[in-house]
Amino acid sequence: MSEIQALRGDEAEGPEAVTVFTKADLACAFGPSFFLGHLGRFVRDRCPDPKENLPLVQVRLADGETLDVCHIVGVSPRWVMLAVRDAAGPRDGMALELVPYEIVQRVCIRTRGAEGASIGFTQTRPPEILAPETLLRAAMPPDHNDGGD
């Protein structure tokens, strides 16, 4: 089973999902479509290889915090899950942030200064919408056992 899956269970499916995500996009300047579309090359299960020469992305939140985005783990109708560089953690440490769309105030995209760098994002495949349960499982350490299996 893929870690990137369509919404299931009590989450919206099919046309209902489109309605739910459209409402989120209309309510917020930086909604699900922004993260899936404009930053689509960052939707993945790992940090980009520096050789990909992707731009640096920073997300500024309403409380003044700035997140340095490594990659986008997934989206839901209410929040985006971001893998971010953890300044408070060990060198090159990462943290997962579940960020409600309503608190995203600004997104800064910077080229890395390399020749031929591009800020325009293109995608070879459309990303899938992630189920919250899948996102949480992906965030747990591999040796985590909840005793339910």
N, C-alpha and C positions, 0 to 999 in steps of 0.2 A: 504494500500500500504506500502510495506517495505521501511525503510529508506535506506536499502542497495539494490540497483537495478543495473541492467545492463545498460550500456551506451545507450542513446536513442537520438532522435532528430537529430541535426546536428553532433553529435559525431559518431565515427565509430561503426559499429555493426558486430557481427558474425566474419567471416573471415577477414573483414577490421580491426576490433578491434585487432585481433591477429597480423596483419601486423604492425599496429601503435605501439602497445606495444612492439613488437619485436625490432622495430627500436629504441625505447627509451632504451631498455635493451642493445642493441649493442653500443649505444652512451655514456652510463654512467655506471660506475662501480656499482653504487647503484641505479638501475632502478626499475621499477614496480615489476618485478619478485622477486627482493631481498626483498622488503617490504612485498609482498604477500606470498612469499614462506618461506624464512628464519625467518622472523618475523611474520609469519602467526598467531601465538597465540595472537598477539597484535592487530589484525584486529578485531575491535568490536566497539560497540556504547557506551562503558563506560570504566572506568579505571578498571584494573584487581583487584580482591580482593587480599589483601596481603597473604591470606591463599593459594592462587594458587602457591605461591613461584616462580613466574617468575623472570628471571634475570632483572637487571637494564640495560636500554638501553640509551645510549647517542649518539646523532648525531652531529658531528662536521662539521660546514659549512665553506665555503671558506673565509668568512670575520672574522673567528676566533671564532664566537659564538658557544657555545655548548648547544644543546637542550636536556633536560631530558625528554624522551618520556614516556608518560603515556599509550597512545594507539594510534593506527593508525585508523583514521576516514575513509580514503579512498584514492584512487589513481586515477589519470588521466594519459593521455599519456605524460603530461609535468611536473606534480608535484605530491607530496604526501601531504595529509592533516594530520597533526599530532596534537594530543592533548598533550600539554607539560606542565610541572610544571612551573608556572610563578613566578620567583624569585622576580620580581618587584611588584607583586600584593599582595593581602592578603595571610595570612598563608594558605597553602594548595590550593592556587589559581591555576586556570588552564587558559591556553590560547590556541587558535588554530593558527597553523602556516601552511601556504601553502608554501611548499619548492620545488623549481625547482630541479630536479634530478642533474642538472649540478653543483650545488653548494655544494652538499654533498661530503665531502672529506674523512670522516672516520666515522665508526660506532664502538662504544665501547660497548661490552656486558660483564657485570659482574654478577657473582652469588651473592646472598644476604648473603652468608656465612652459610646458613642453611644446615644441614646434608641432603644429598640426592639431593641437588640442581642440576639441569641439564641445560646446555646451549643449548643442542639440542632441536629444536622446532618440535613438531608434531602437526598435525591438524586433527580433527575429521571430519571437513567439509571444502570444498574449499570456500574461500571468493568470494564474487561477486564484480564486478567492479562498482564503484559508479558514477552516473551522477553528473556533477558539480552542477546542480540546486538542487539536493537532498542534497549535502554536504552543500551548502549555507543555505538551509532551516533548516538543522539540527543545524547549527551554530547560527541561529537567536534565540533571546529570545522567549519563548512561547507566550508572549503577543504582539509580533510584528505583526502589521497589515499593509500590503502594500497598502491597499485600492483597490486591484485588484480583490477581491472576493466579 
